[in-house]
Each structure stands twice: as structure tokens, then as C-alpha cells.
Amino acid sequence: MFKAYVNLFRGTGPQLLCMLFGTLNALSDGMHYGWTAPTIPILLEEDSPIKITQNDVVWLEALYMIFGLVSLPLTVYLADKIGRQKSVLVASATSLIGWTLIGTATRVEYLYIARSLVGAAADVAFVCSPMYVAEIAHEKIRGFLAGTIYVMELGGVFLIYCIAPFVSIRIPPIVGACIVTTQLIIFPFMPESPYFHLYKGKEEAARKSLRFLRGTDDIDEEFKAIHSAIERQKAEKGRLQDLILVKSNRRAIWVMTILNCGQHMIGFSAILMNLHTILSAADVTFVSSDSAAIVYSGIMMLASIVASLIVDKFGRKVLVNISCITAGLCLLGIGVFFQLKASGVDVKALSWIPIVFIMFYAAFFKFGIGTIPIVMTAEIFSAKVKALGMSVADGMYVFFSTVSIYAYQWLNETYGMHFVFYMFSAFSASTFILTMIFIPETKGKTLEEIQLMLKK
């Protein structure tokens, strides 16, 4: 097994280097995504350096999501106008401004501006970074490279959970600023995607980029294949309506709808943002909420790493299906526990079930359905509509995340916590069925082969 992985990654050093520095913004964004959970309780204390109210809490969470949607047109424009690499750098510079405002803020209004900026930066980054990585990667490791965007994101969540509860609120912004500054210094020296160069008619620049990425001058065959794919895809239309009118684009949108809906309606965002409340409702007392959050995010990060390592060996659909089945069973078990508790049954002896099952859920979820959507999003749109398609997919991500959070709150308040987990479990089963029927397997295929497959 080890030898097989050595052979798989032989000669891919330049691609791994570009991937690392091209996704540092995701590490920073993970810190932004998880920032409110450990920081809000500190800001609400009497001796807080920045006075906020409960209404401010709502806006500090909402502005991040709202500006993720607002920036979608800008993302499409930047990706196709200045390129994937430069768009990532724009997002990183914006994130640096956000961290600076958070680290120096004396009033909540500065935090509002910062959260708006980093929400917009996150949208640009989570479209352009996966796009860049997918276009520089050889098909044999494209799944691994594309999957690392989630590993970096969860690494950021893990990092903020480990740091924020135990230090001054001024320290995490310094850490985040150092991360994006590193990217701003080093990433400009990495090559732009050869696909983008060819899309802009810069053949010599594309050859130079491809030689660096493959570590060899023997790139003629792959260059011709990429050139042919770009020429064919440029002949296609790239209007918004063509996401629906063109069969391959329509099928890609359908795939993204299934995967993004499944990802969030299986409970990712709702559980991540309400883990403390869930454990409190279960009367879990043998572990603190801060410790549980660190373990939860750590497990998700490790599961994402494992998924990224094996996705090119076992395929996308297999991991999604295993993930949906096992995560769904964990969610069902938690739902049964809460129903027993709501029915008046003494469940003290069973109080270990929610914490154990939710940790297994973290592992199984990120093993498949929590990682594969970003991999496939970067693969299934043609060059002509890739920026547009991935921006729409990112919009779906934000939309279904918001729906799942609202559904969690409403079901919990109206019917009880057990209905929440039954809903999540039902979506796990539905996603499994829809994946079996509608999701294509893209393992080992070039981006052009994937386009031809979607047209059938």
C-alpha cells in the first residue's frame, strides 16, 4: 500500500507545492468560520474590550454568510478576468484587512466591516482555489489535491478552537494574518493554471506552467489534449442561462445541487454551530464543551485527510455512499436517544451515546459527503462556464447551510431535538439514493473526458 502511494505521488512535488500555498487562504477562512463559537462568549462578558449585544451576535454570524452571496458576481468576474492565481491573492489581501480590523477593533462596527470583508473573501477563495488546484493537477492525484481545500478549512476551525478559548481575543487575528501574509509573499511565485493561460491564448506561458507543474519537458501530449479541450470548450457559450440550456452544464448543476444539499441537510453547519447546545441538551457532563469542540473538529480534519488520500484510489461515489450510510446511522442513534429522553425515560446511563455517536458522525461525514462535493465541483464544469458554475455551486453551499441552520432551530423549538436528528438521518438516506442514481464517477478521468461523459 505504501509503495503504491509512493508511485502515485512520484513526480508531483511541484503540484503539491502549488496546492499548499494556493490553499493557505482556506486555513485562514476556517479560522474565520469558527471564530464566533469561542469568541462570542468572551465578547459578551462584562469586562469585554468590545461591548456587544445579542443582536450584534446575530449580525456577526449573518454578515459572513450574506457577503459570501453578495460577492458571487465579483468572483465570476475575477476568475475569468485576472485568473485563478491572482483572484486567490485578492481574496487573501482582503482577508488580511479583515484580520487587521478584528485584531485592532475597539467598537463592534469594526467587527461588522471585518466579517463582511472576510465573507466576500471566502467566496472568492472557495471558488478560485479549488479551480486553480483542479487545473494544475494531473488526473491521477486531482481528487487528493482538490480535497485538501476542506482539510485546510477544517484545520483552520481546529486551530481557532484550540487557540481562542485560552488567549486574548487579539491573538487569533495575529495567527490568521501571518497565514495569509505567507500566501501573499510566496504564492505569486507559483505558476498560473495552464488552462487559464490557454483560455487567454497564451500558449508559451501555458507550456512553461505545465513544464514546471509536471517537472519535465515531456508535456507535448498533455499540452495538446488541454489545448484541444480549451478550444472545444471556448466554442461553447458561457452565459448564465447556458448552465441550464447546455446538457453537460445542466447535469453538473444537478450533481452540485444533490451534493451541496446533502452535505448541509445531513447536519454539518447546524451541528458545528450548535455543538455546545446539543451536548447541553443531552446532559453530557463528563467532557467540557471546549474540549468536545476541539476533538470534534480534529476528527473531521483527520477524516478529510484520509478521504483526500484515498479518493483517487476508491472513487468519489464509493466514499459518498459509505459516508451517507454510516453518518445517517449515527444521526438516527442520537435521534432515538433524544426521543427516549423527551419521553421521560431515565437516560443517565446512556448519556455517553450523543458524544460518542457525534464523534463517529464527524469522522464518517467528512470521510465522504463532507469532502467530495468540493472535489467534484472543481471537475465537472467546462472552462467556458467554470467560474460561473462554481460560483453558483458556492451559492448553493451558503443557501443550504442557512436552510439547515434555520431548520435546526425551528424543529428543535417546535418539536424537540429528536426531530432534528431524524431529519438529518432522513437526508442521509435520500442523498445515498440520489447519489447511486444520478452522480457520475469521475475518478481517473481527465477534465475533458468528464465533459464528454456529462454530455451523454
N, C-alpha and C positions, 0 to 999 in steps of 0.2 A: 504493500500500500504506500509506504513512504517513498519507495523508488518511483512508483507511478506519479506521485506528486512532484518529485524532483524533475522527472521528464516533462511533466505538464508545464512547469514554470521555467524550464530551461530557455534562456534567451529572451526572457520577458522583463529583465531588470529595468530597462528604460520605461516600459509601460507602468510598472509598479511604482516607479519614482514619480511619474506624472500623475498617477492616480492619487498617491499620498498627498502631494502638495496641491492637487486640484480639488481635494475634498476636505481640506482643513476648515473651510468655512462651515461645513456640516457639523464639525466638532463644536465650533463656536455657537452655531444655531441650536444645537442640542442643549447647550447651557442656557440660551435664551428661552427655549421651550420649557425647560424645567425650572427656570428662575423663580417663578411666582410661588411654587409649592413651599420651598423652605424659607423664602424671603418675606412673603406677605405676613406671616405671624410675627416676624421681627418688626416690620414696619407698623404693625397695629399696636405694639407695646407703648406704654406711657412715655418711656424715655427714647423713643424712636427719633433718629436725626431728621427724618422726613415724616411729617404728620400726614396720615391718610385716613380715609373713612371706608366703610364697607362699600359705598358707591364707587369709590376710587378702585377698589379691588376688582369690581366687575369690569371697569374700563381698562384696567391694566392687562386683563386677560383678553378682553374683546378686541382691543385695538391691534394686537398682534395678529389676530385672525382676519380682521376686516381689511387691513392694509396688505395682507397676503393676497386677497382677492382683487383689491384696487390696482395692484401693480401688475396684474396679468398682461394688459396691453403693452406695458413697458418691457416686460420680459420677452414677449414675442419680437418686439422691435429690436431690442439689443442683441438677441441671439442671432438674428439674421443680418443685422446691420454691421455690428462691430466684431462679431464672432463669439464663440463659446468661451474661450480663454479670457478675453477682455471683459466679458459680461460677468464672469466669476470675480474678477478683480474689482469691478464696480460694486458688486454686492459686498465684497469683503471690506472695501473702503467705507461703505455705508454702515456696515456692522461695527466697524471701529468707531465711527462717530457715535453710534448708539451706546456702545460700552463706555465711551468717554462721558457721555451725558449721565448715564446711570452711576458711574463712579464719582462724579462731581456734583450730582443733583442736591439741592437744598430744598426744593419745592416739588410737589407731585406733578406739576405741569411739565417739568423737565423729563420725568419718567414717562409721561404720556407721549411726548415727542420721540423719546428713545424707543419705546415699544412700537410706535408707528413705523419708524425707520427700519428697525430690525425685522418687523413683519414683512415689509416690502423686500428687504434684502434676502430674507429666507425664501421668498417665492422665486426670485431671480436665481438664487443659488441652487434651489432644488429642481429647477428645470435645466439650467445650463451645465451644472457639474455632472449629472448623470448623462446628459447628451454628449459632453466632452469625453467622458470616460468610455462610453459605448463606442464612440467613433475612433478612438485611438487604440482600442483593444482588438487583439486577434480573437477570432471566434472561439478558440479553444479555452480562453480564460475570460471571455467577456462577461459571463454570468458572475464570476467571482469579483471582477473589478467593479461591475455595476452594483453588486450587493453591498460593497463596502461603504456606500453612502449612508446606509442605515446603521452600520456598525459605528461609523463616526458620529452620527446623530445620537445614538444611544450612549456612546462614550461621553458625549457632552452632558447628557442627562445624568449619567452616573457621576461625572465629575462635579457638577453643581450640587448634587445630593450629598456628596462626600465633603464638600468644602463649606457651603453656605450656612448650615446649621451651627457651625463651630467657630466661625471667624467673623470679623467685622463685615458689614454689607459692602464695604469699599474694596474688599479683597477679590471676590469673584470677577468684577469688571476688569481688574488688572490682569487676571489669568486669561480671560476671554480676549482682551486687547492684545496680549502677547501672541495668542494663537493666530489671529487674523493678520497681525503685523508680520509674522513669519511667512504667511502665504503671500502677502503683498511684496515682500522682499525677494522671495525665491521663485514663485510661480511665473513671473514674467520671463524667466529664462527657459521655461519649458516650451515645447512647440505647440502651435495651434493644431487643431484637428485637420488631418489631410482631407477629410470630406468637405470641411468648410472652405479650405483653400481651393479645391477643385470646383466647388459650388460658385466661387467668385472668379473662376477662370485662371487661377494662379498655379499653373502646373508645376513649375520648378520649385515653388515653395512647398507644394504638396509632396513632391518627391523627396525633398530634403527632410520634411517632417516624418515621412514614412520610413526613410533610412534610419533616422535616429530612433524611432519607436521600435523598429524590428531589429536594430543592432546589426544590420547587414546591408550590403549594396544590392543584394539579390531580391529586388522588390518589383521587378517588371510585371510579373504575372498578377500579383495582388493589385498593383497600381492600375493595370488595365481593367481589372474587374471592378475596382472602385470607380474608375473613370466612366466605364460603361454604365454602371448603376446610377451615377450622378446625372449623366446625360439623359438617361431614360426618365429619371425622376423629375428632372428640370422641365421635361416636356409636359409633365402633368401640371394641372392647375394647383394653386396654393391659396385659394380663397377660403374664408371661414365656412361657407356653405359646402365646400368640397369635402369637408370632414364627414358630411352626410351623403353627398351625391356620389362620391367615388367609393366603390365597393370595399377596397382594401382599407381605406380610412374609416369607413363606417364600421367594419368589423373590428378595427383597432379600438375605436371608441367604445364599442360594446364590451370588448375584453376589459378595457380600463374601468368601465362602469361596474362590472361584476367584481373585479379585484379591489377597487377602492371602496365600494360599498361594503363588501365582505370584511375588508380589513378593519374598518371602523365600527360597523354594526356588530362585529364579534367582540367589541368592547375595549379596543386599545386605548383611545383617548379618554373615554369615560372612567375606566379603571385607573389609568395613570394619574388623572387629575383628582380622583376621589378615593385613593387607596386608604388614606387615614380614616375617612368616614366609614368605609366598608369594614375595616378591621375593628373600628369602634362599635359599629352595629352588631358585629359578630361577638363582641365582648372578649376579644383577644387581648390578654393581659401579659402573656409571658414573653412578649417581644415589643419593643417600643416602635412607634410609627416611623421615626427617623431611621432606625436600623432596618426595618422592613422595607422602606423605600430604597435604601442602598442595595439591599440584597435583590430586590425585585428588578431594579434597573441593571444590576450587574449580571443577573441571569439572562435578561433579554439581550444584553450586549454579547455575552458568550454564545448564546444560541444563534445570533446573527452571524457571528464569525464562523461557526460550524456550517451554517446554511450556505454562506458565501464560498466556503472551501469545497462543498460537495455538490453545489448546484449544477456545475458543468459536467459532473460525472453521472448523477442520477436524474437530472432534468428538472424543469420548473413544475410541471403538473404533479409529479410524484410528491414533491415536498409540500405543495399546497394541500393536496388531498390528505396526507398524513397529518399535517398541521390542523386542518379543519376538524378531522375526526377526534383527535386527542384533546385539542383545546375545547371542543364542544362538550366532551365528556366531563372535563374538569369544571366547566361552567355549569353544567347540569348538576353535578355533585354539590356545588356551592348553593345553587338554587334550592335543592332539596333540603340542605341544612337550614337555610333561612326560612323555608316554609315550615319545617318542624318547629323552629324557634317561634315563629309567628303563631303557630297553633297551640302554644303553651307547653310544649314538650321541654323537659329539662335537658338542655344540650351542653351543659358544662363539660361533661366528659368528652364531648365531641368538638370542643372549641378549637382543636388543632386542625380540623378539616378545612376551614376557609383559608388559613395561612398556608397550609401545605398545598392545597389544590391551586391556590392563586399563584404560587411559585411555579408549580408544574405548568400552569396555563402560560406564564411568562415565557417559559422555555419552549413549549410546543408552538405557541403563537408565532414567536419570532423565528422559529425553525423553518417556517414556510410562508403562510399568508401575510405575516408581518414583514417579510423581506422581499419576496418575489415580485410584488407589484412594481417596485422601482426598477427592478432588473428588466422586466418586460416593457415598461413604459419607454425605456431608452432604446428598445429594439424594434418596435413594431410600427413606428411611423416613418414614412418616406422622408427623404431630405427636404423636399419641397414644403412639407407641412409639419416637419418635426417640431419646430419651435412652437407653432400654433397648437399642435396636438398635445404636446407635453404640458403646455400652459393650461389647456382645458383639463387635462388629467390632474394637474396640481389644484385646479379649481374644484374638481370633484373631491380631491383629498380633503380640502378645507371644508367643503359643504357637508360631506358625510361625517366628518369629525364633529362639526357643530350639531348636526342632527342627532348623533349618538349621545352627545353630552346632554342635549335637551331631553331626549327620550329617557335617559337615565334618571334625570331629576324628576320628570313628570311621573314615570312609573313608580319610582321609589316613594314619592309623596302621596300618590293616589292609591296604589295597590300594595306596595311593600317591596322590599329588596329582592324577594324571591322572584317576582315578576321580571325584574331587571335581568337577572341571570338566566331565566328561562328564555327571554327574548334573545339574549346573546347566543345562547345554545342553539336556538332555532335558526338563527342566521348562519351559524357554523354549518349546520346540516344543509341549508339551502345553498351556501357557497360551494360546498363539496359537490352537490348535484350539478350546479351550473358549470363548475369547472370541468367536470367529467364530460359534459355535453359540448360546451362552447369554447373552451380555452385551448388554443393550439400549443404544441410543444415546439419551442424554438432552440432547444439545446443543439449545439454543434453546427448551427446554420449561419451563413453569412447574412448581413443585413439585407442584401439583395435577394437571397433565397427566401428570407422571411416575407419580403414584399410579394414575391411571386406566389408563395403559399397562401397569403391572405387574399389574393385575387381569385383564387379558385372557388 
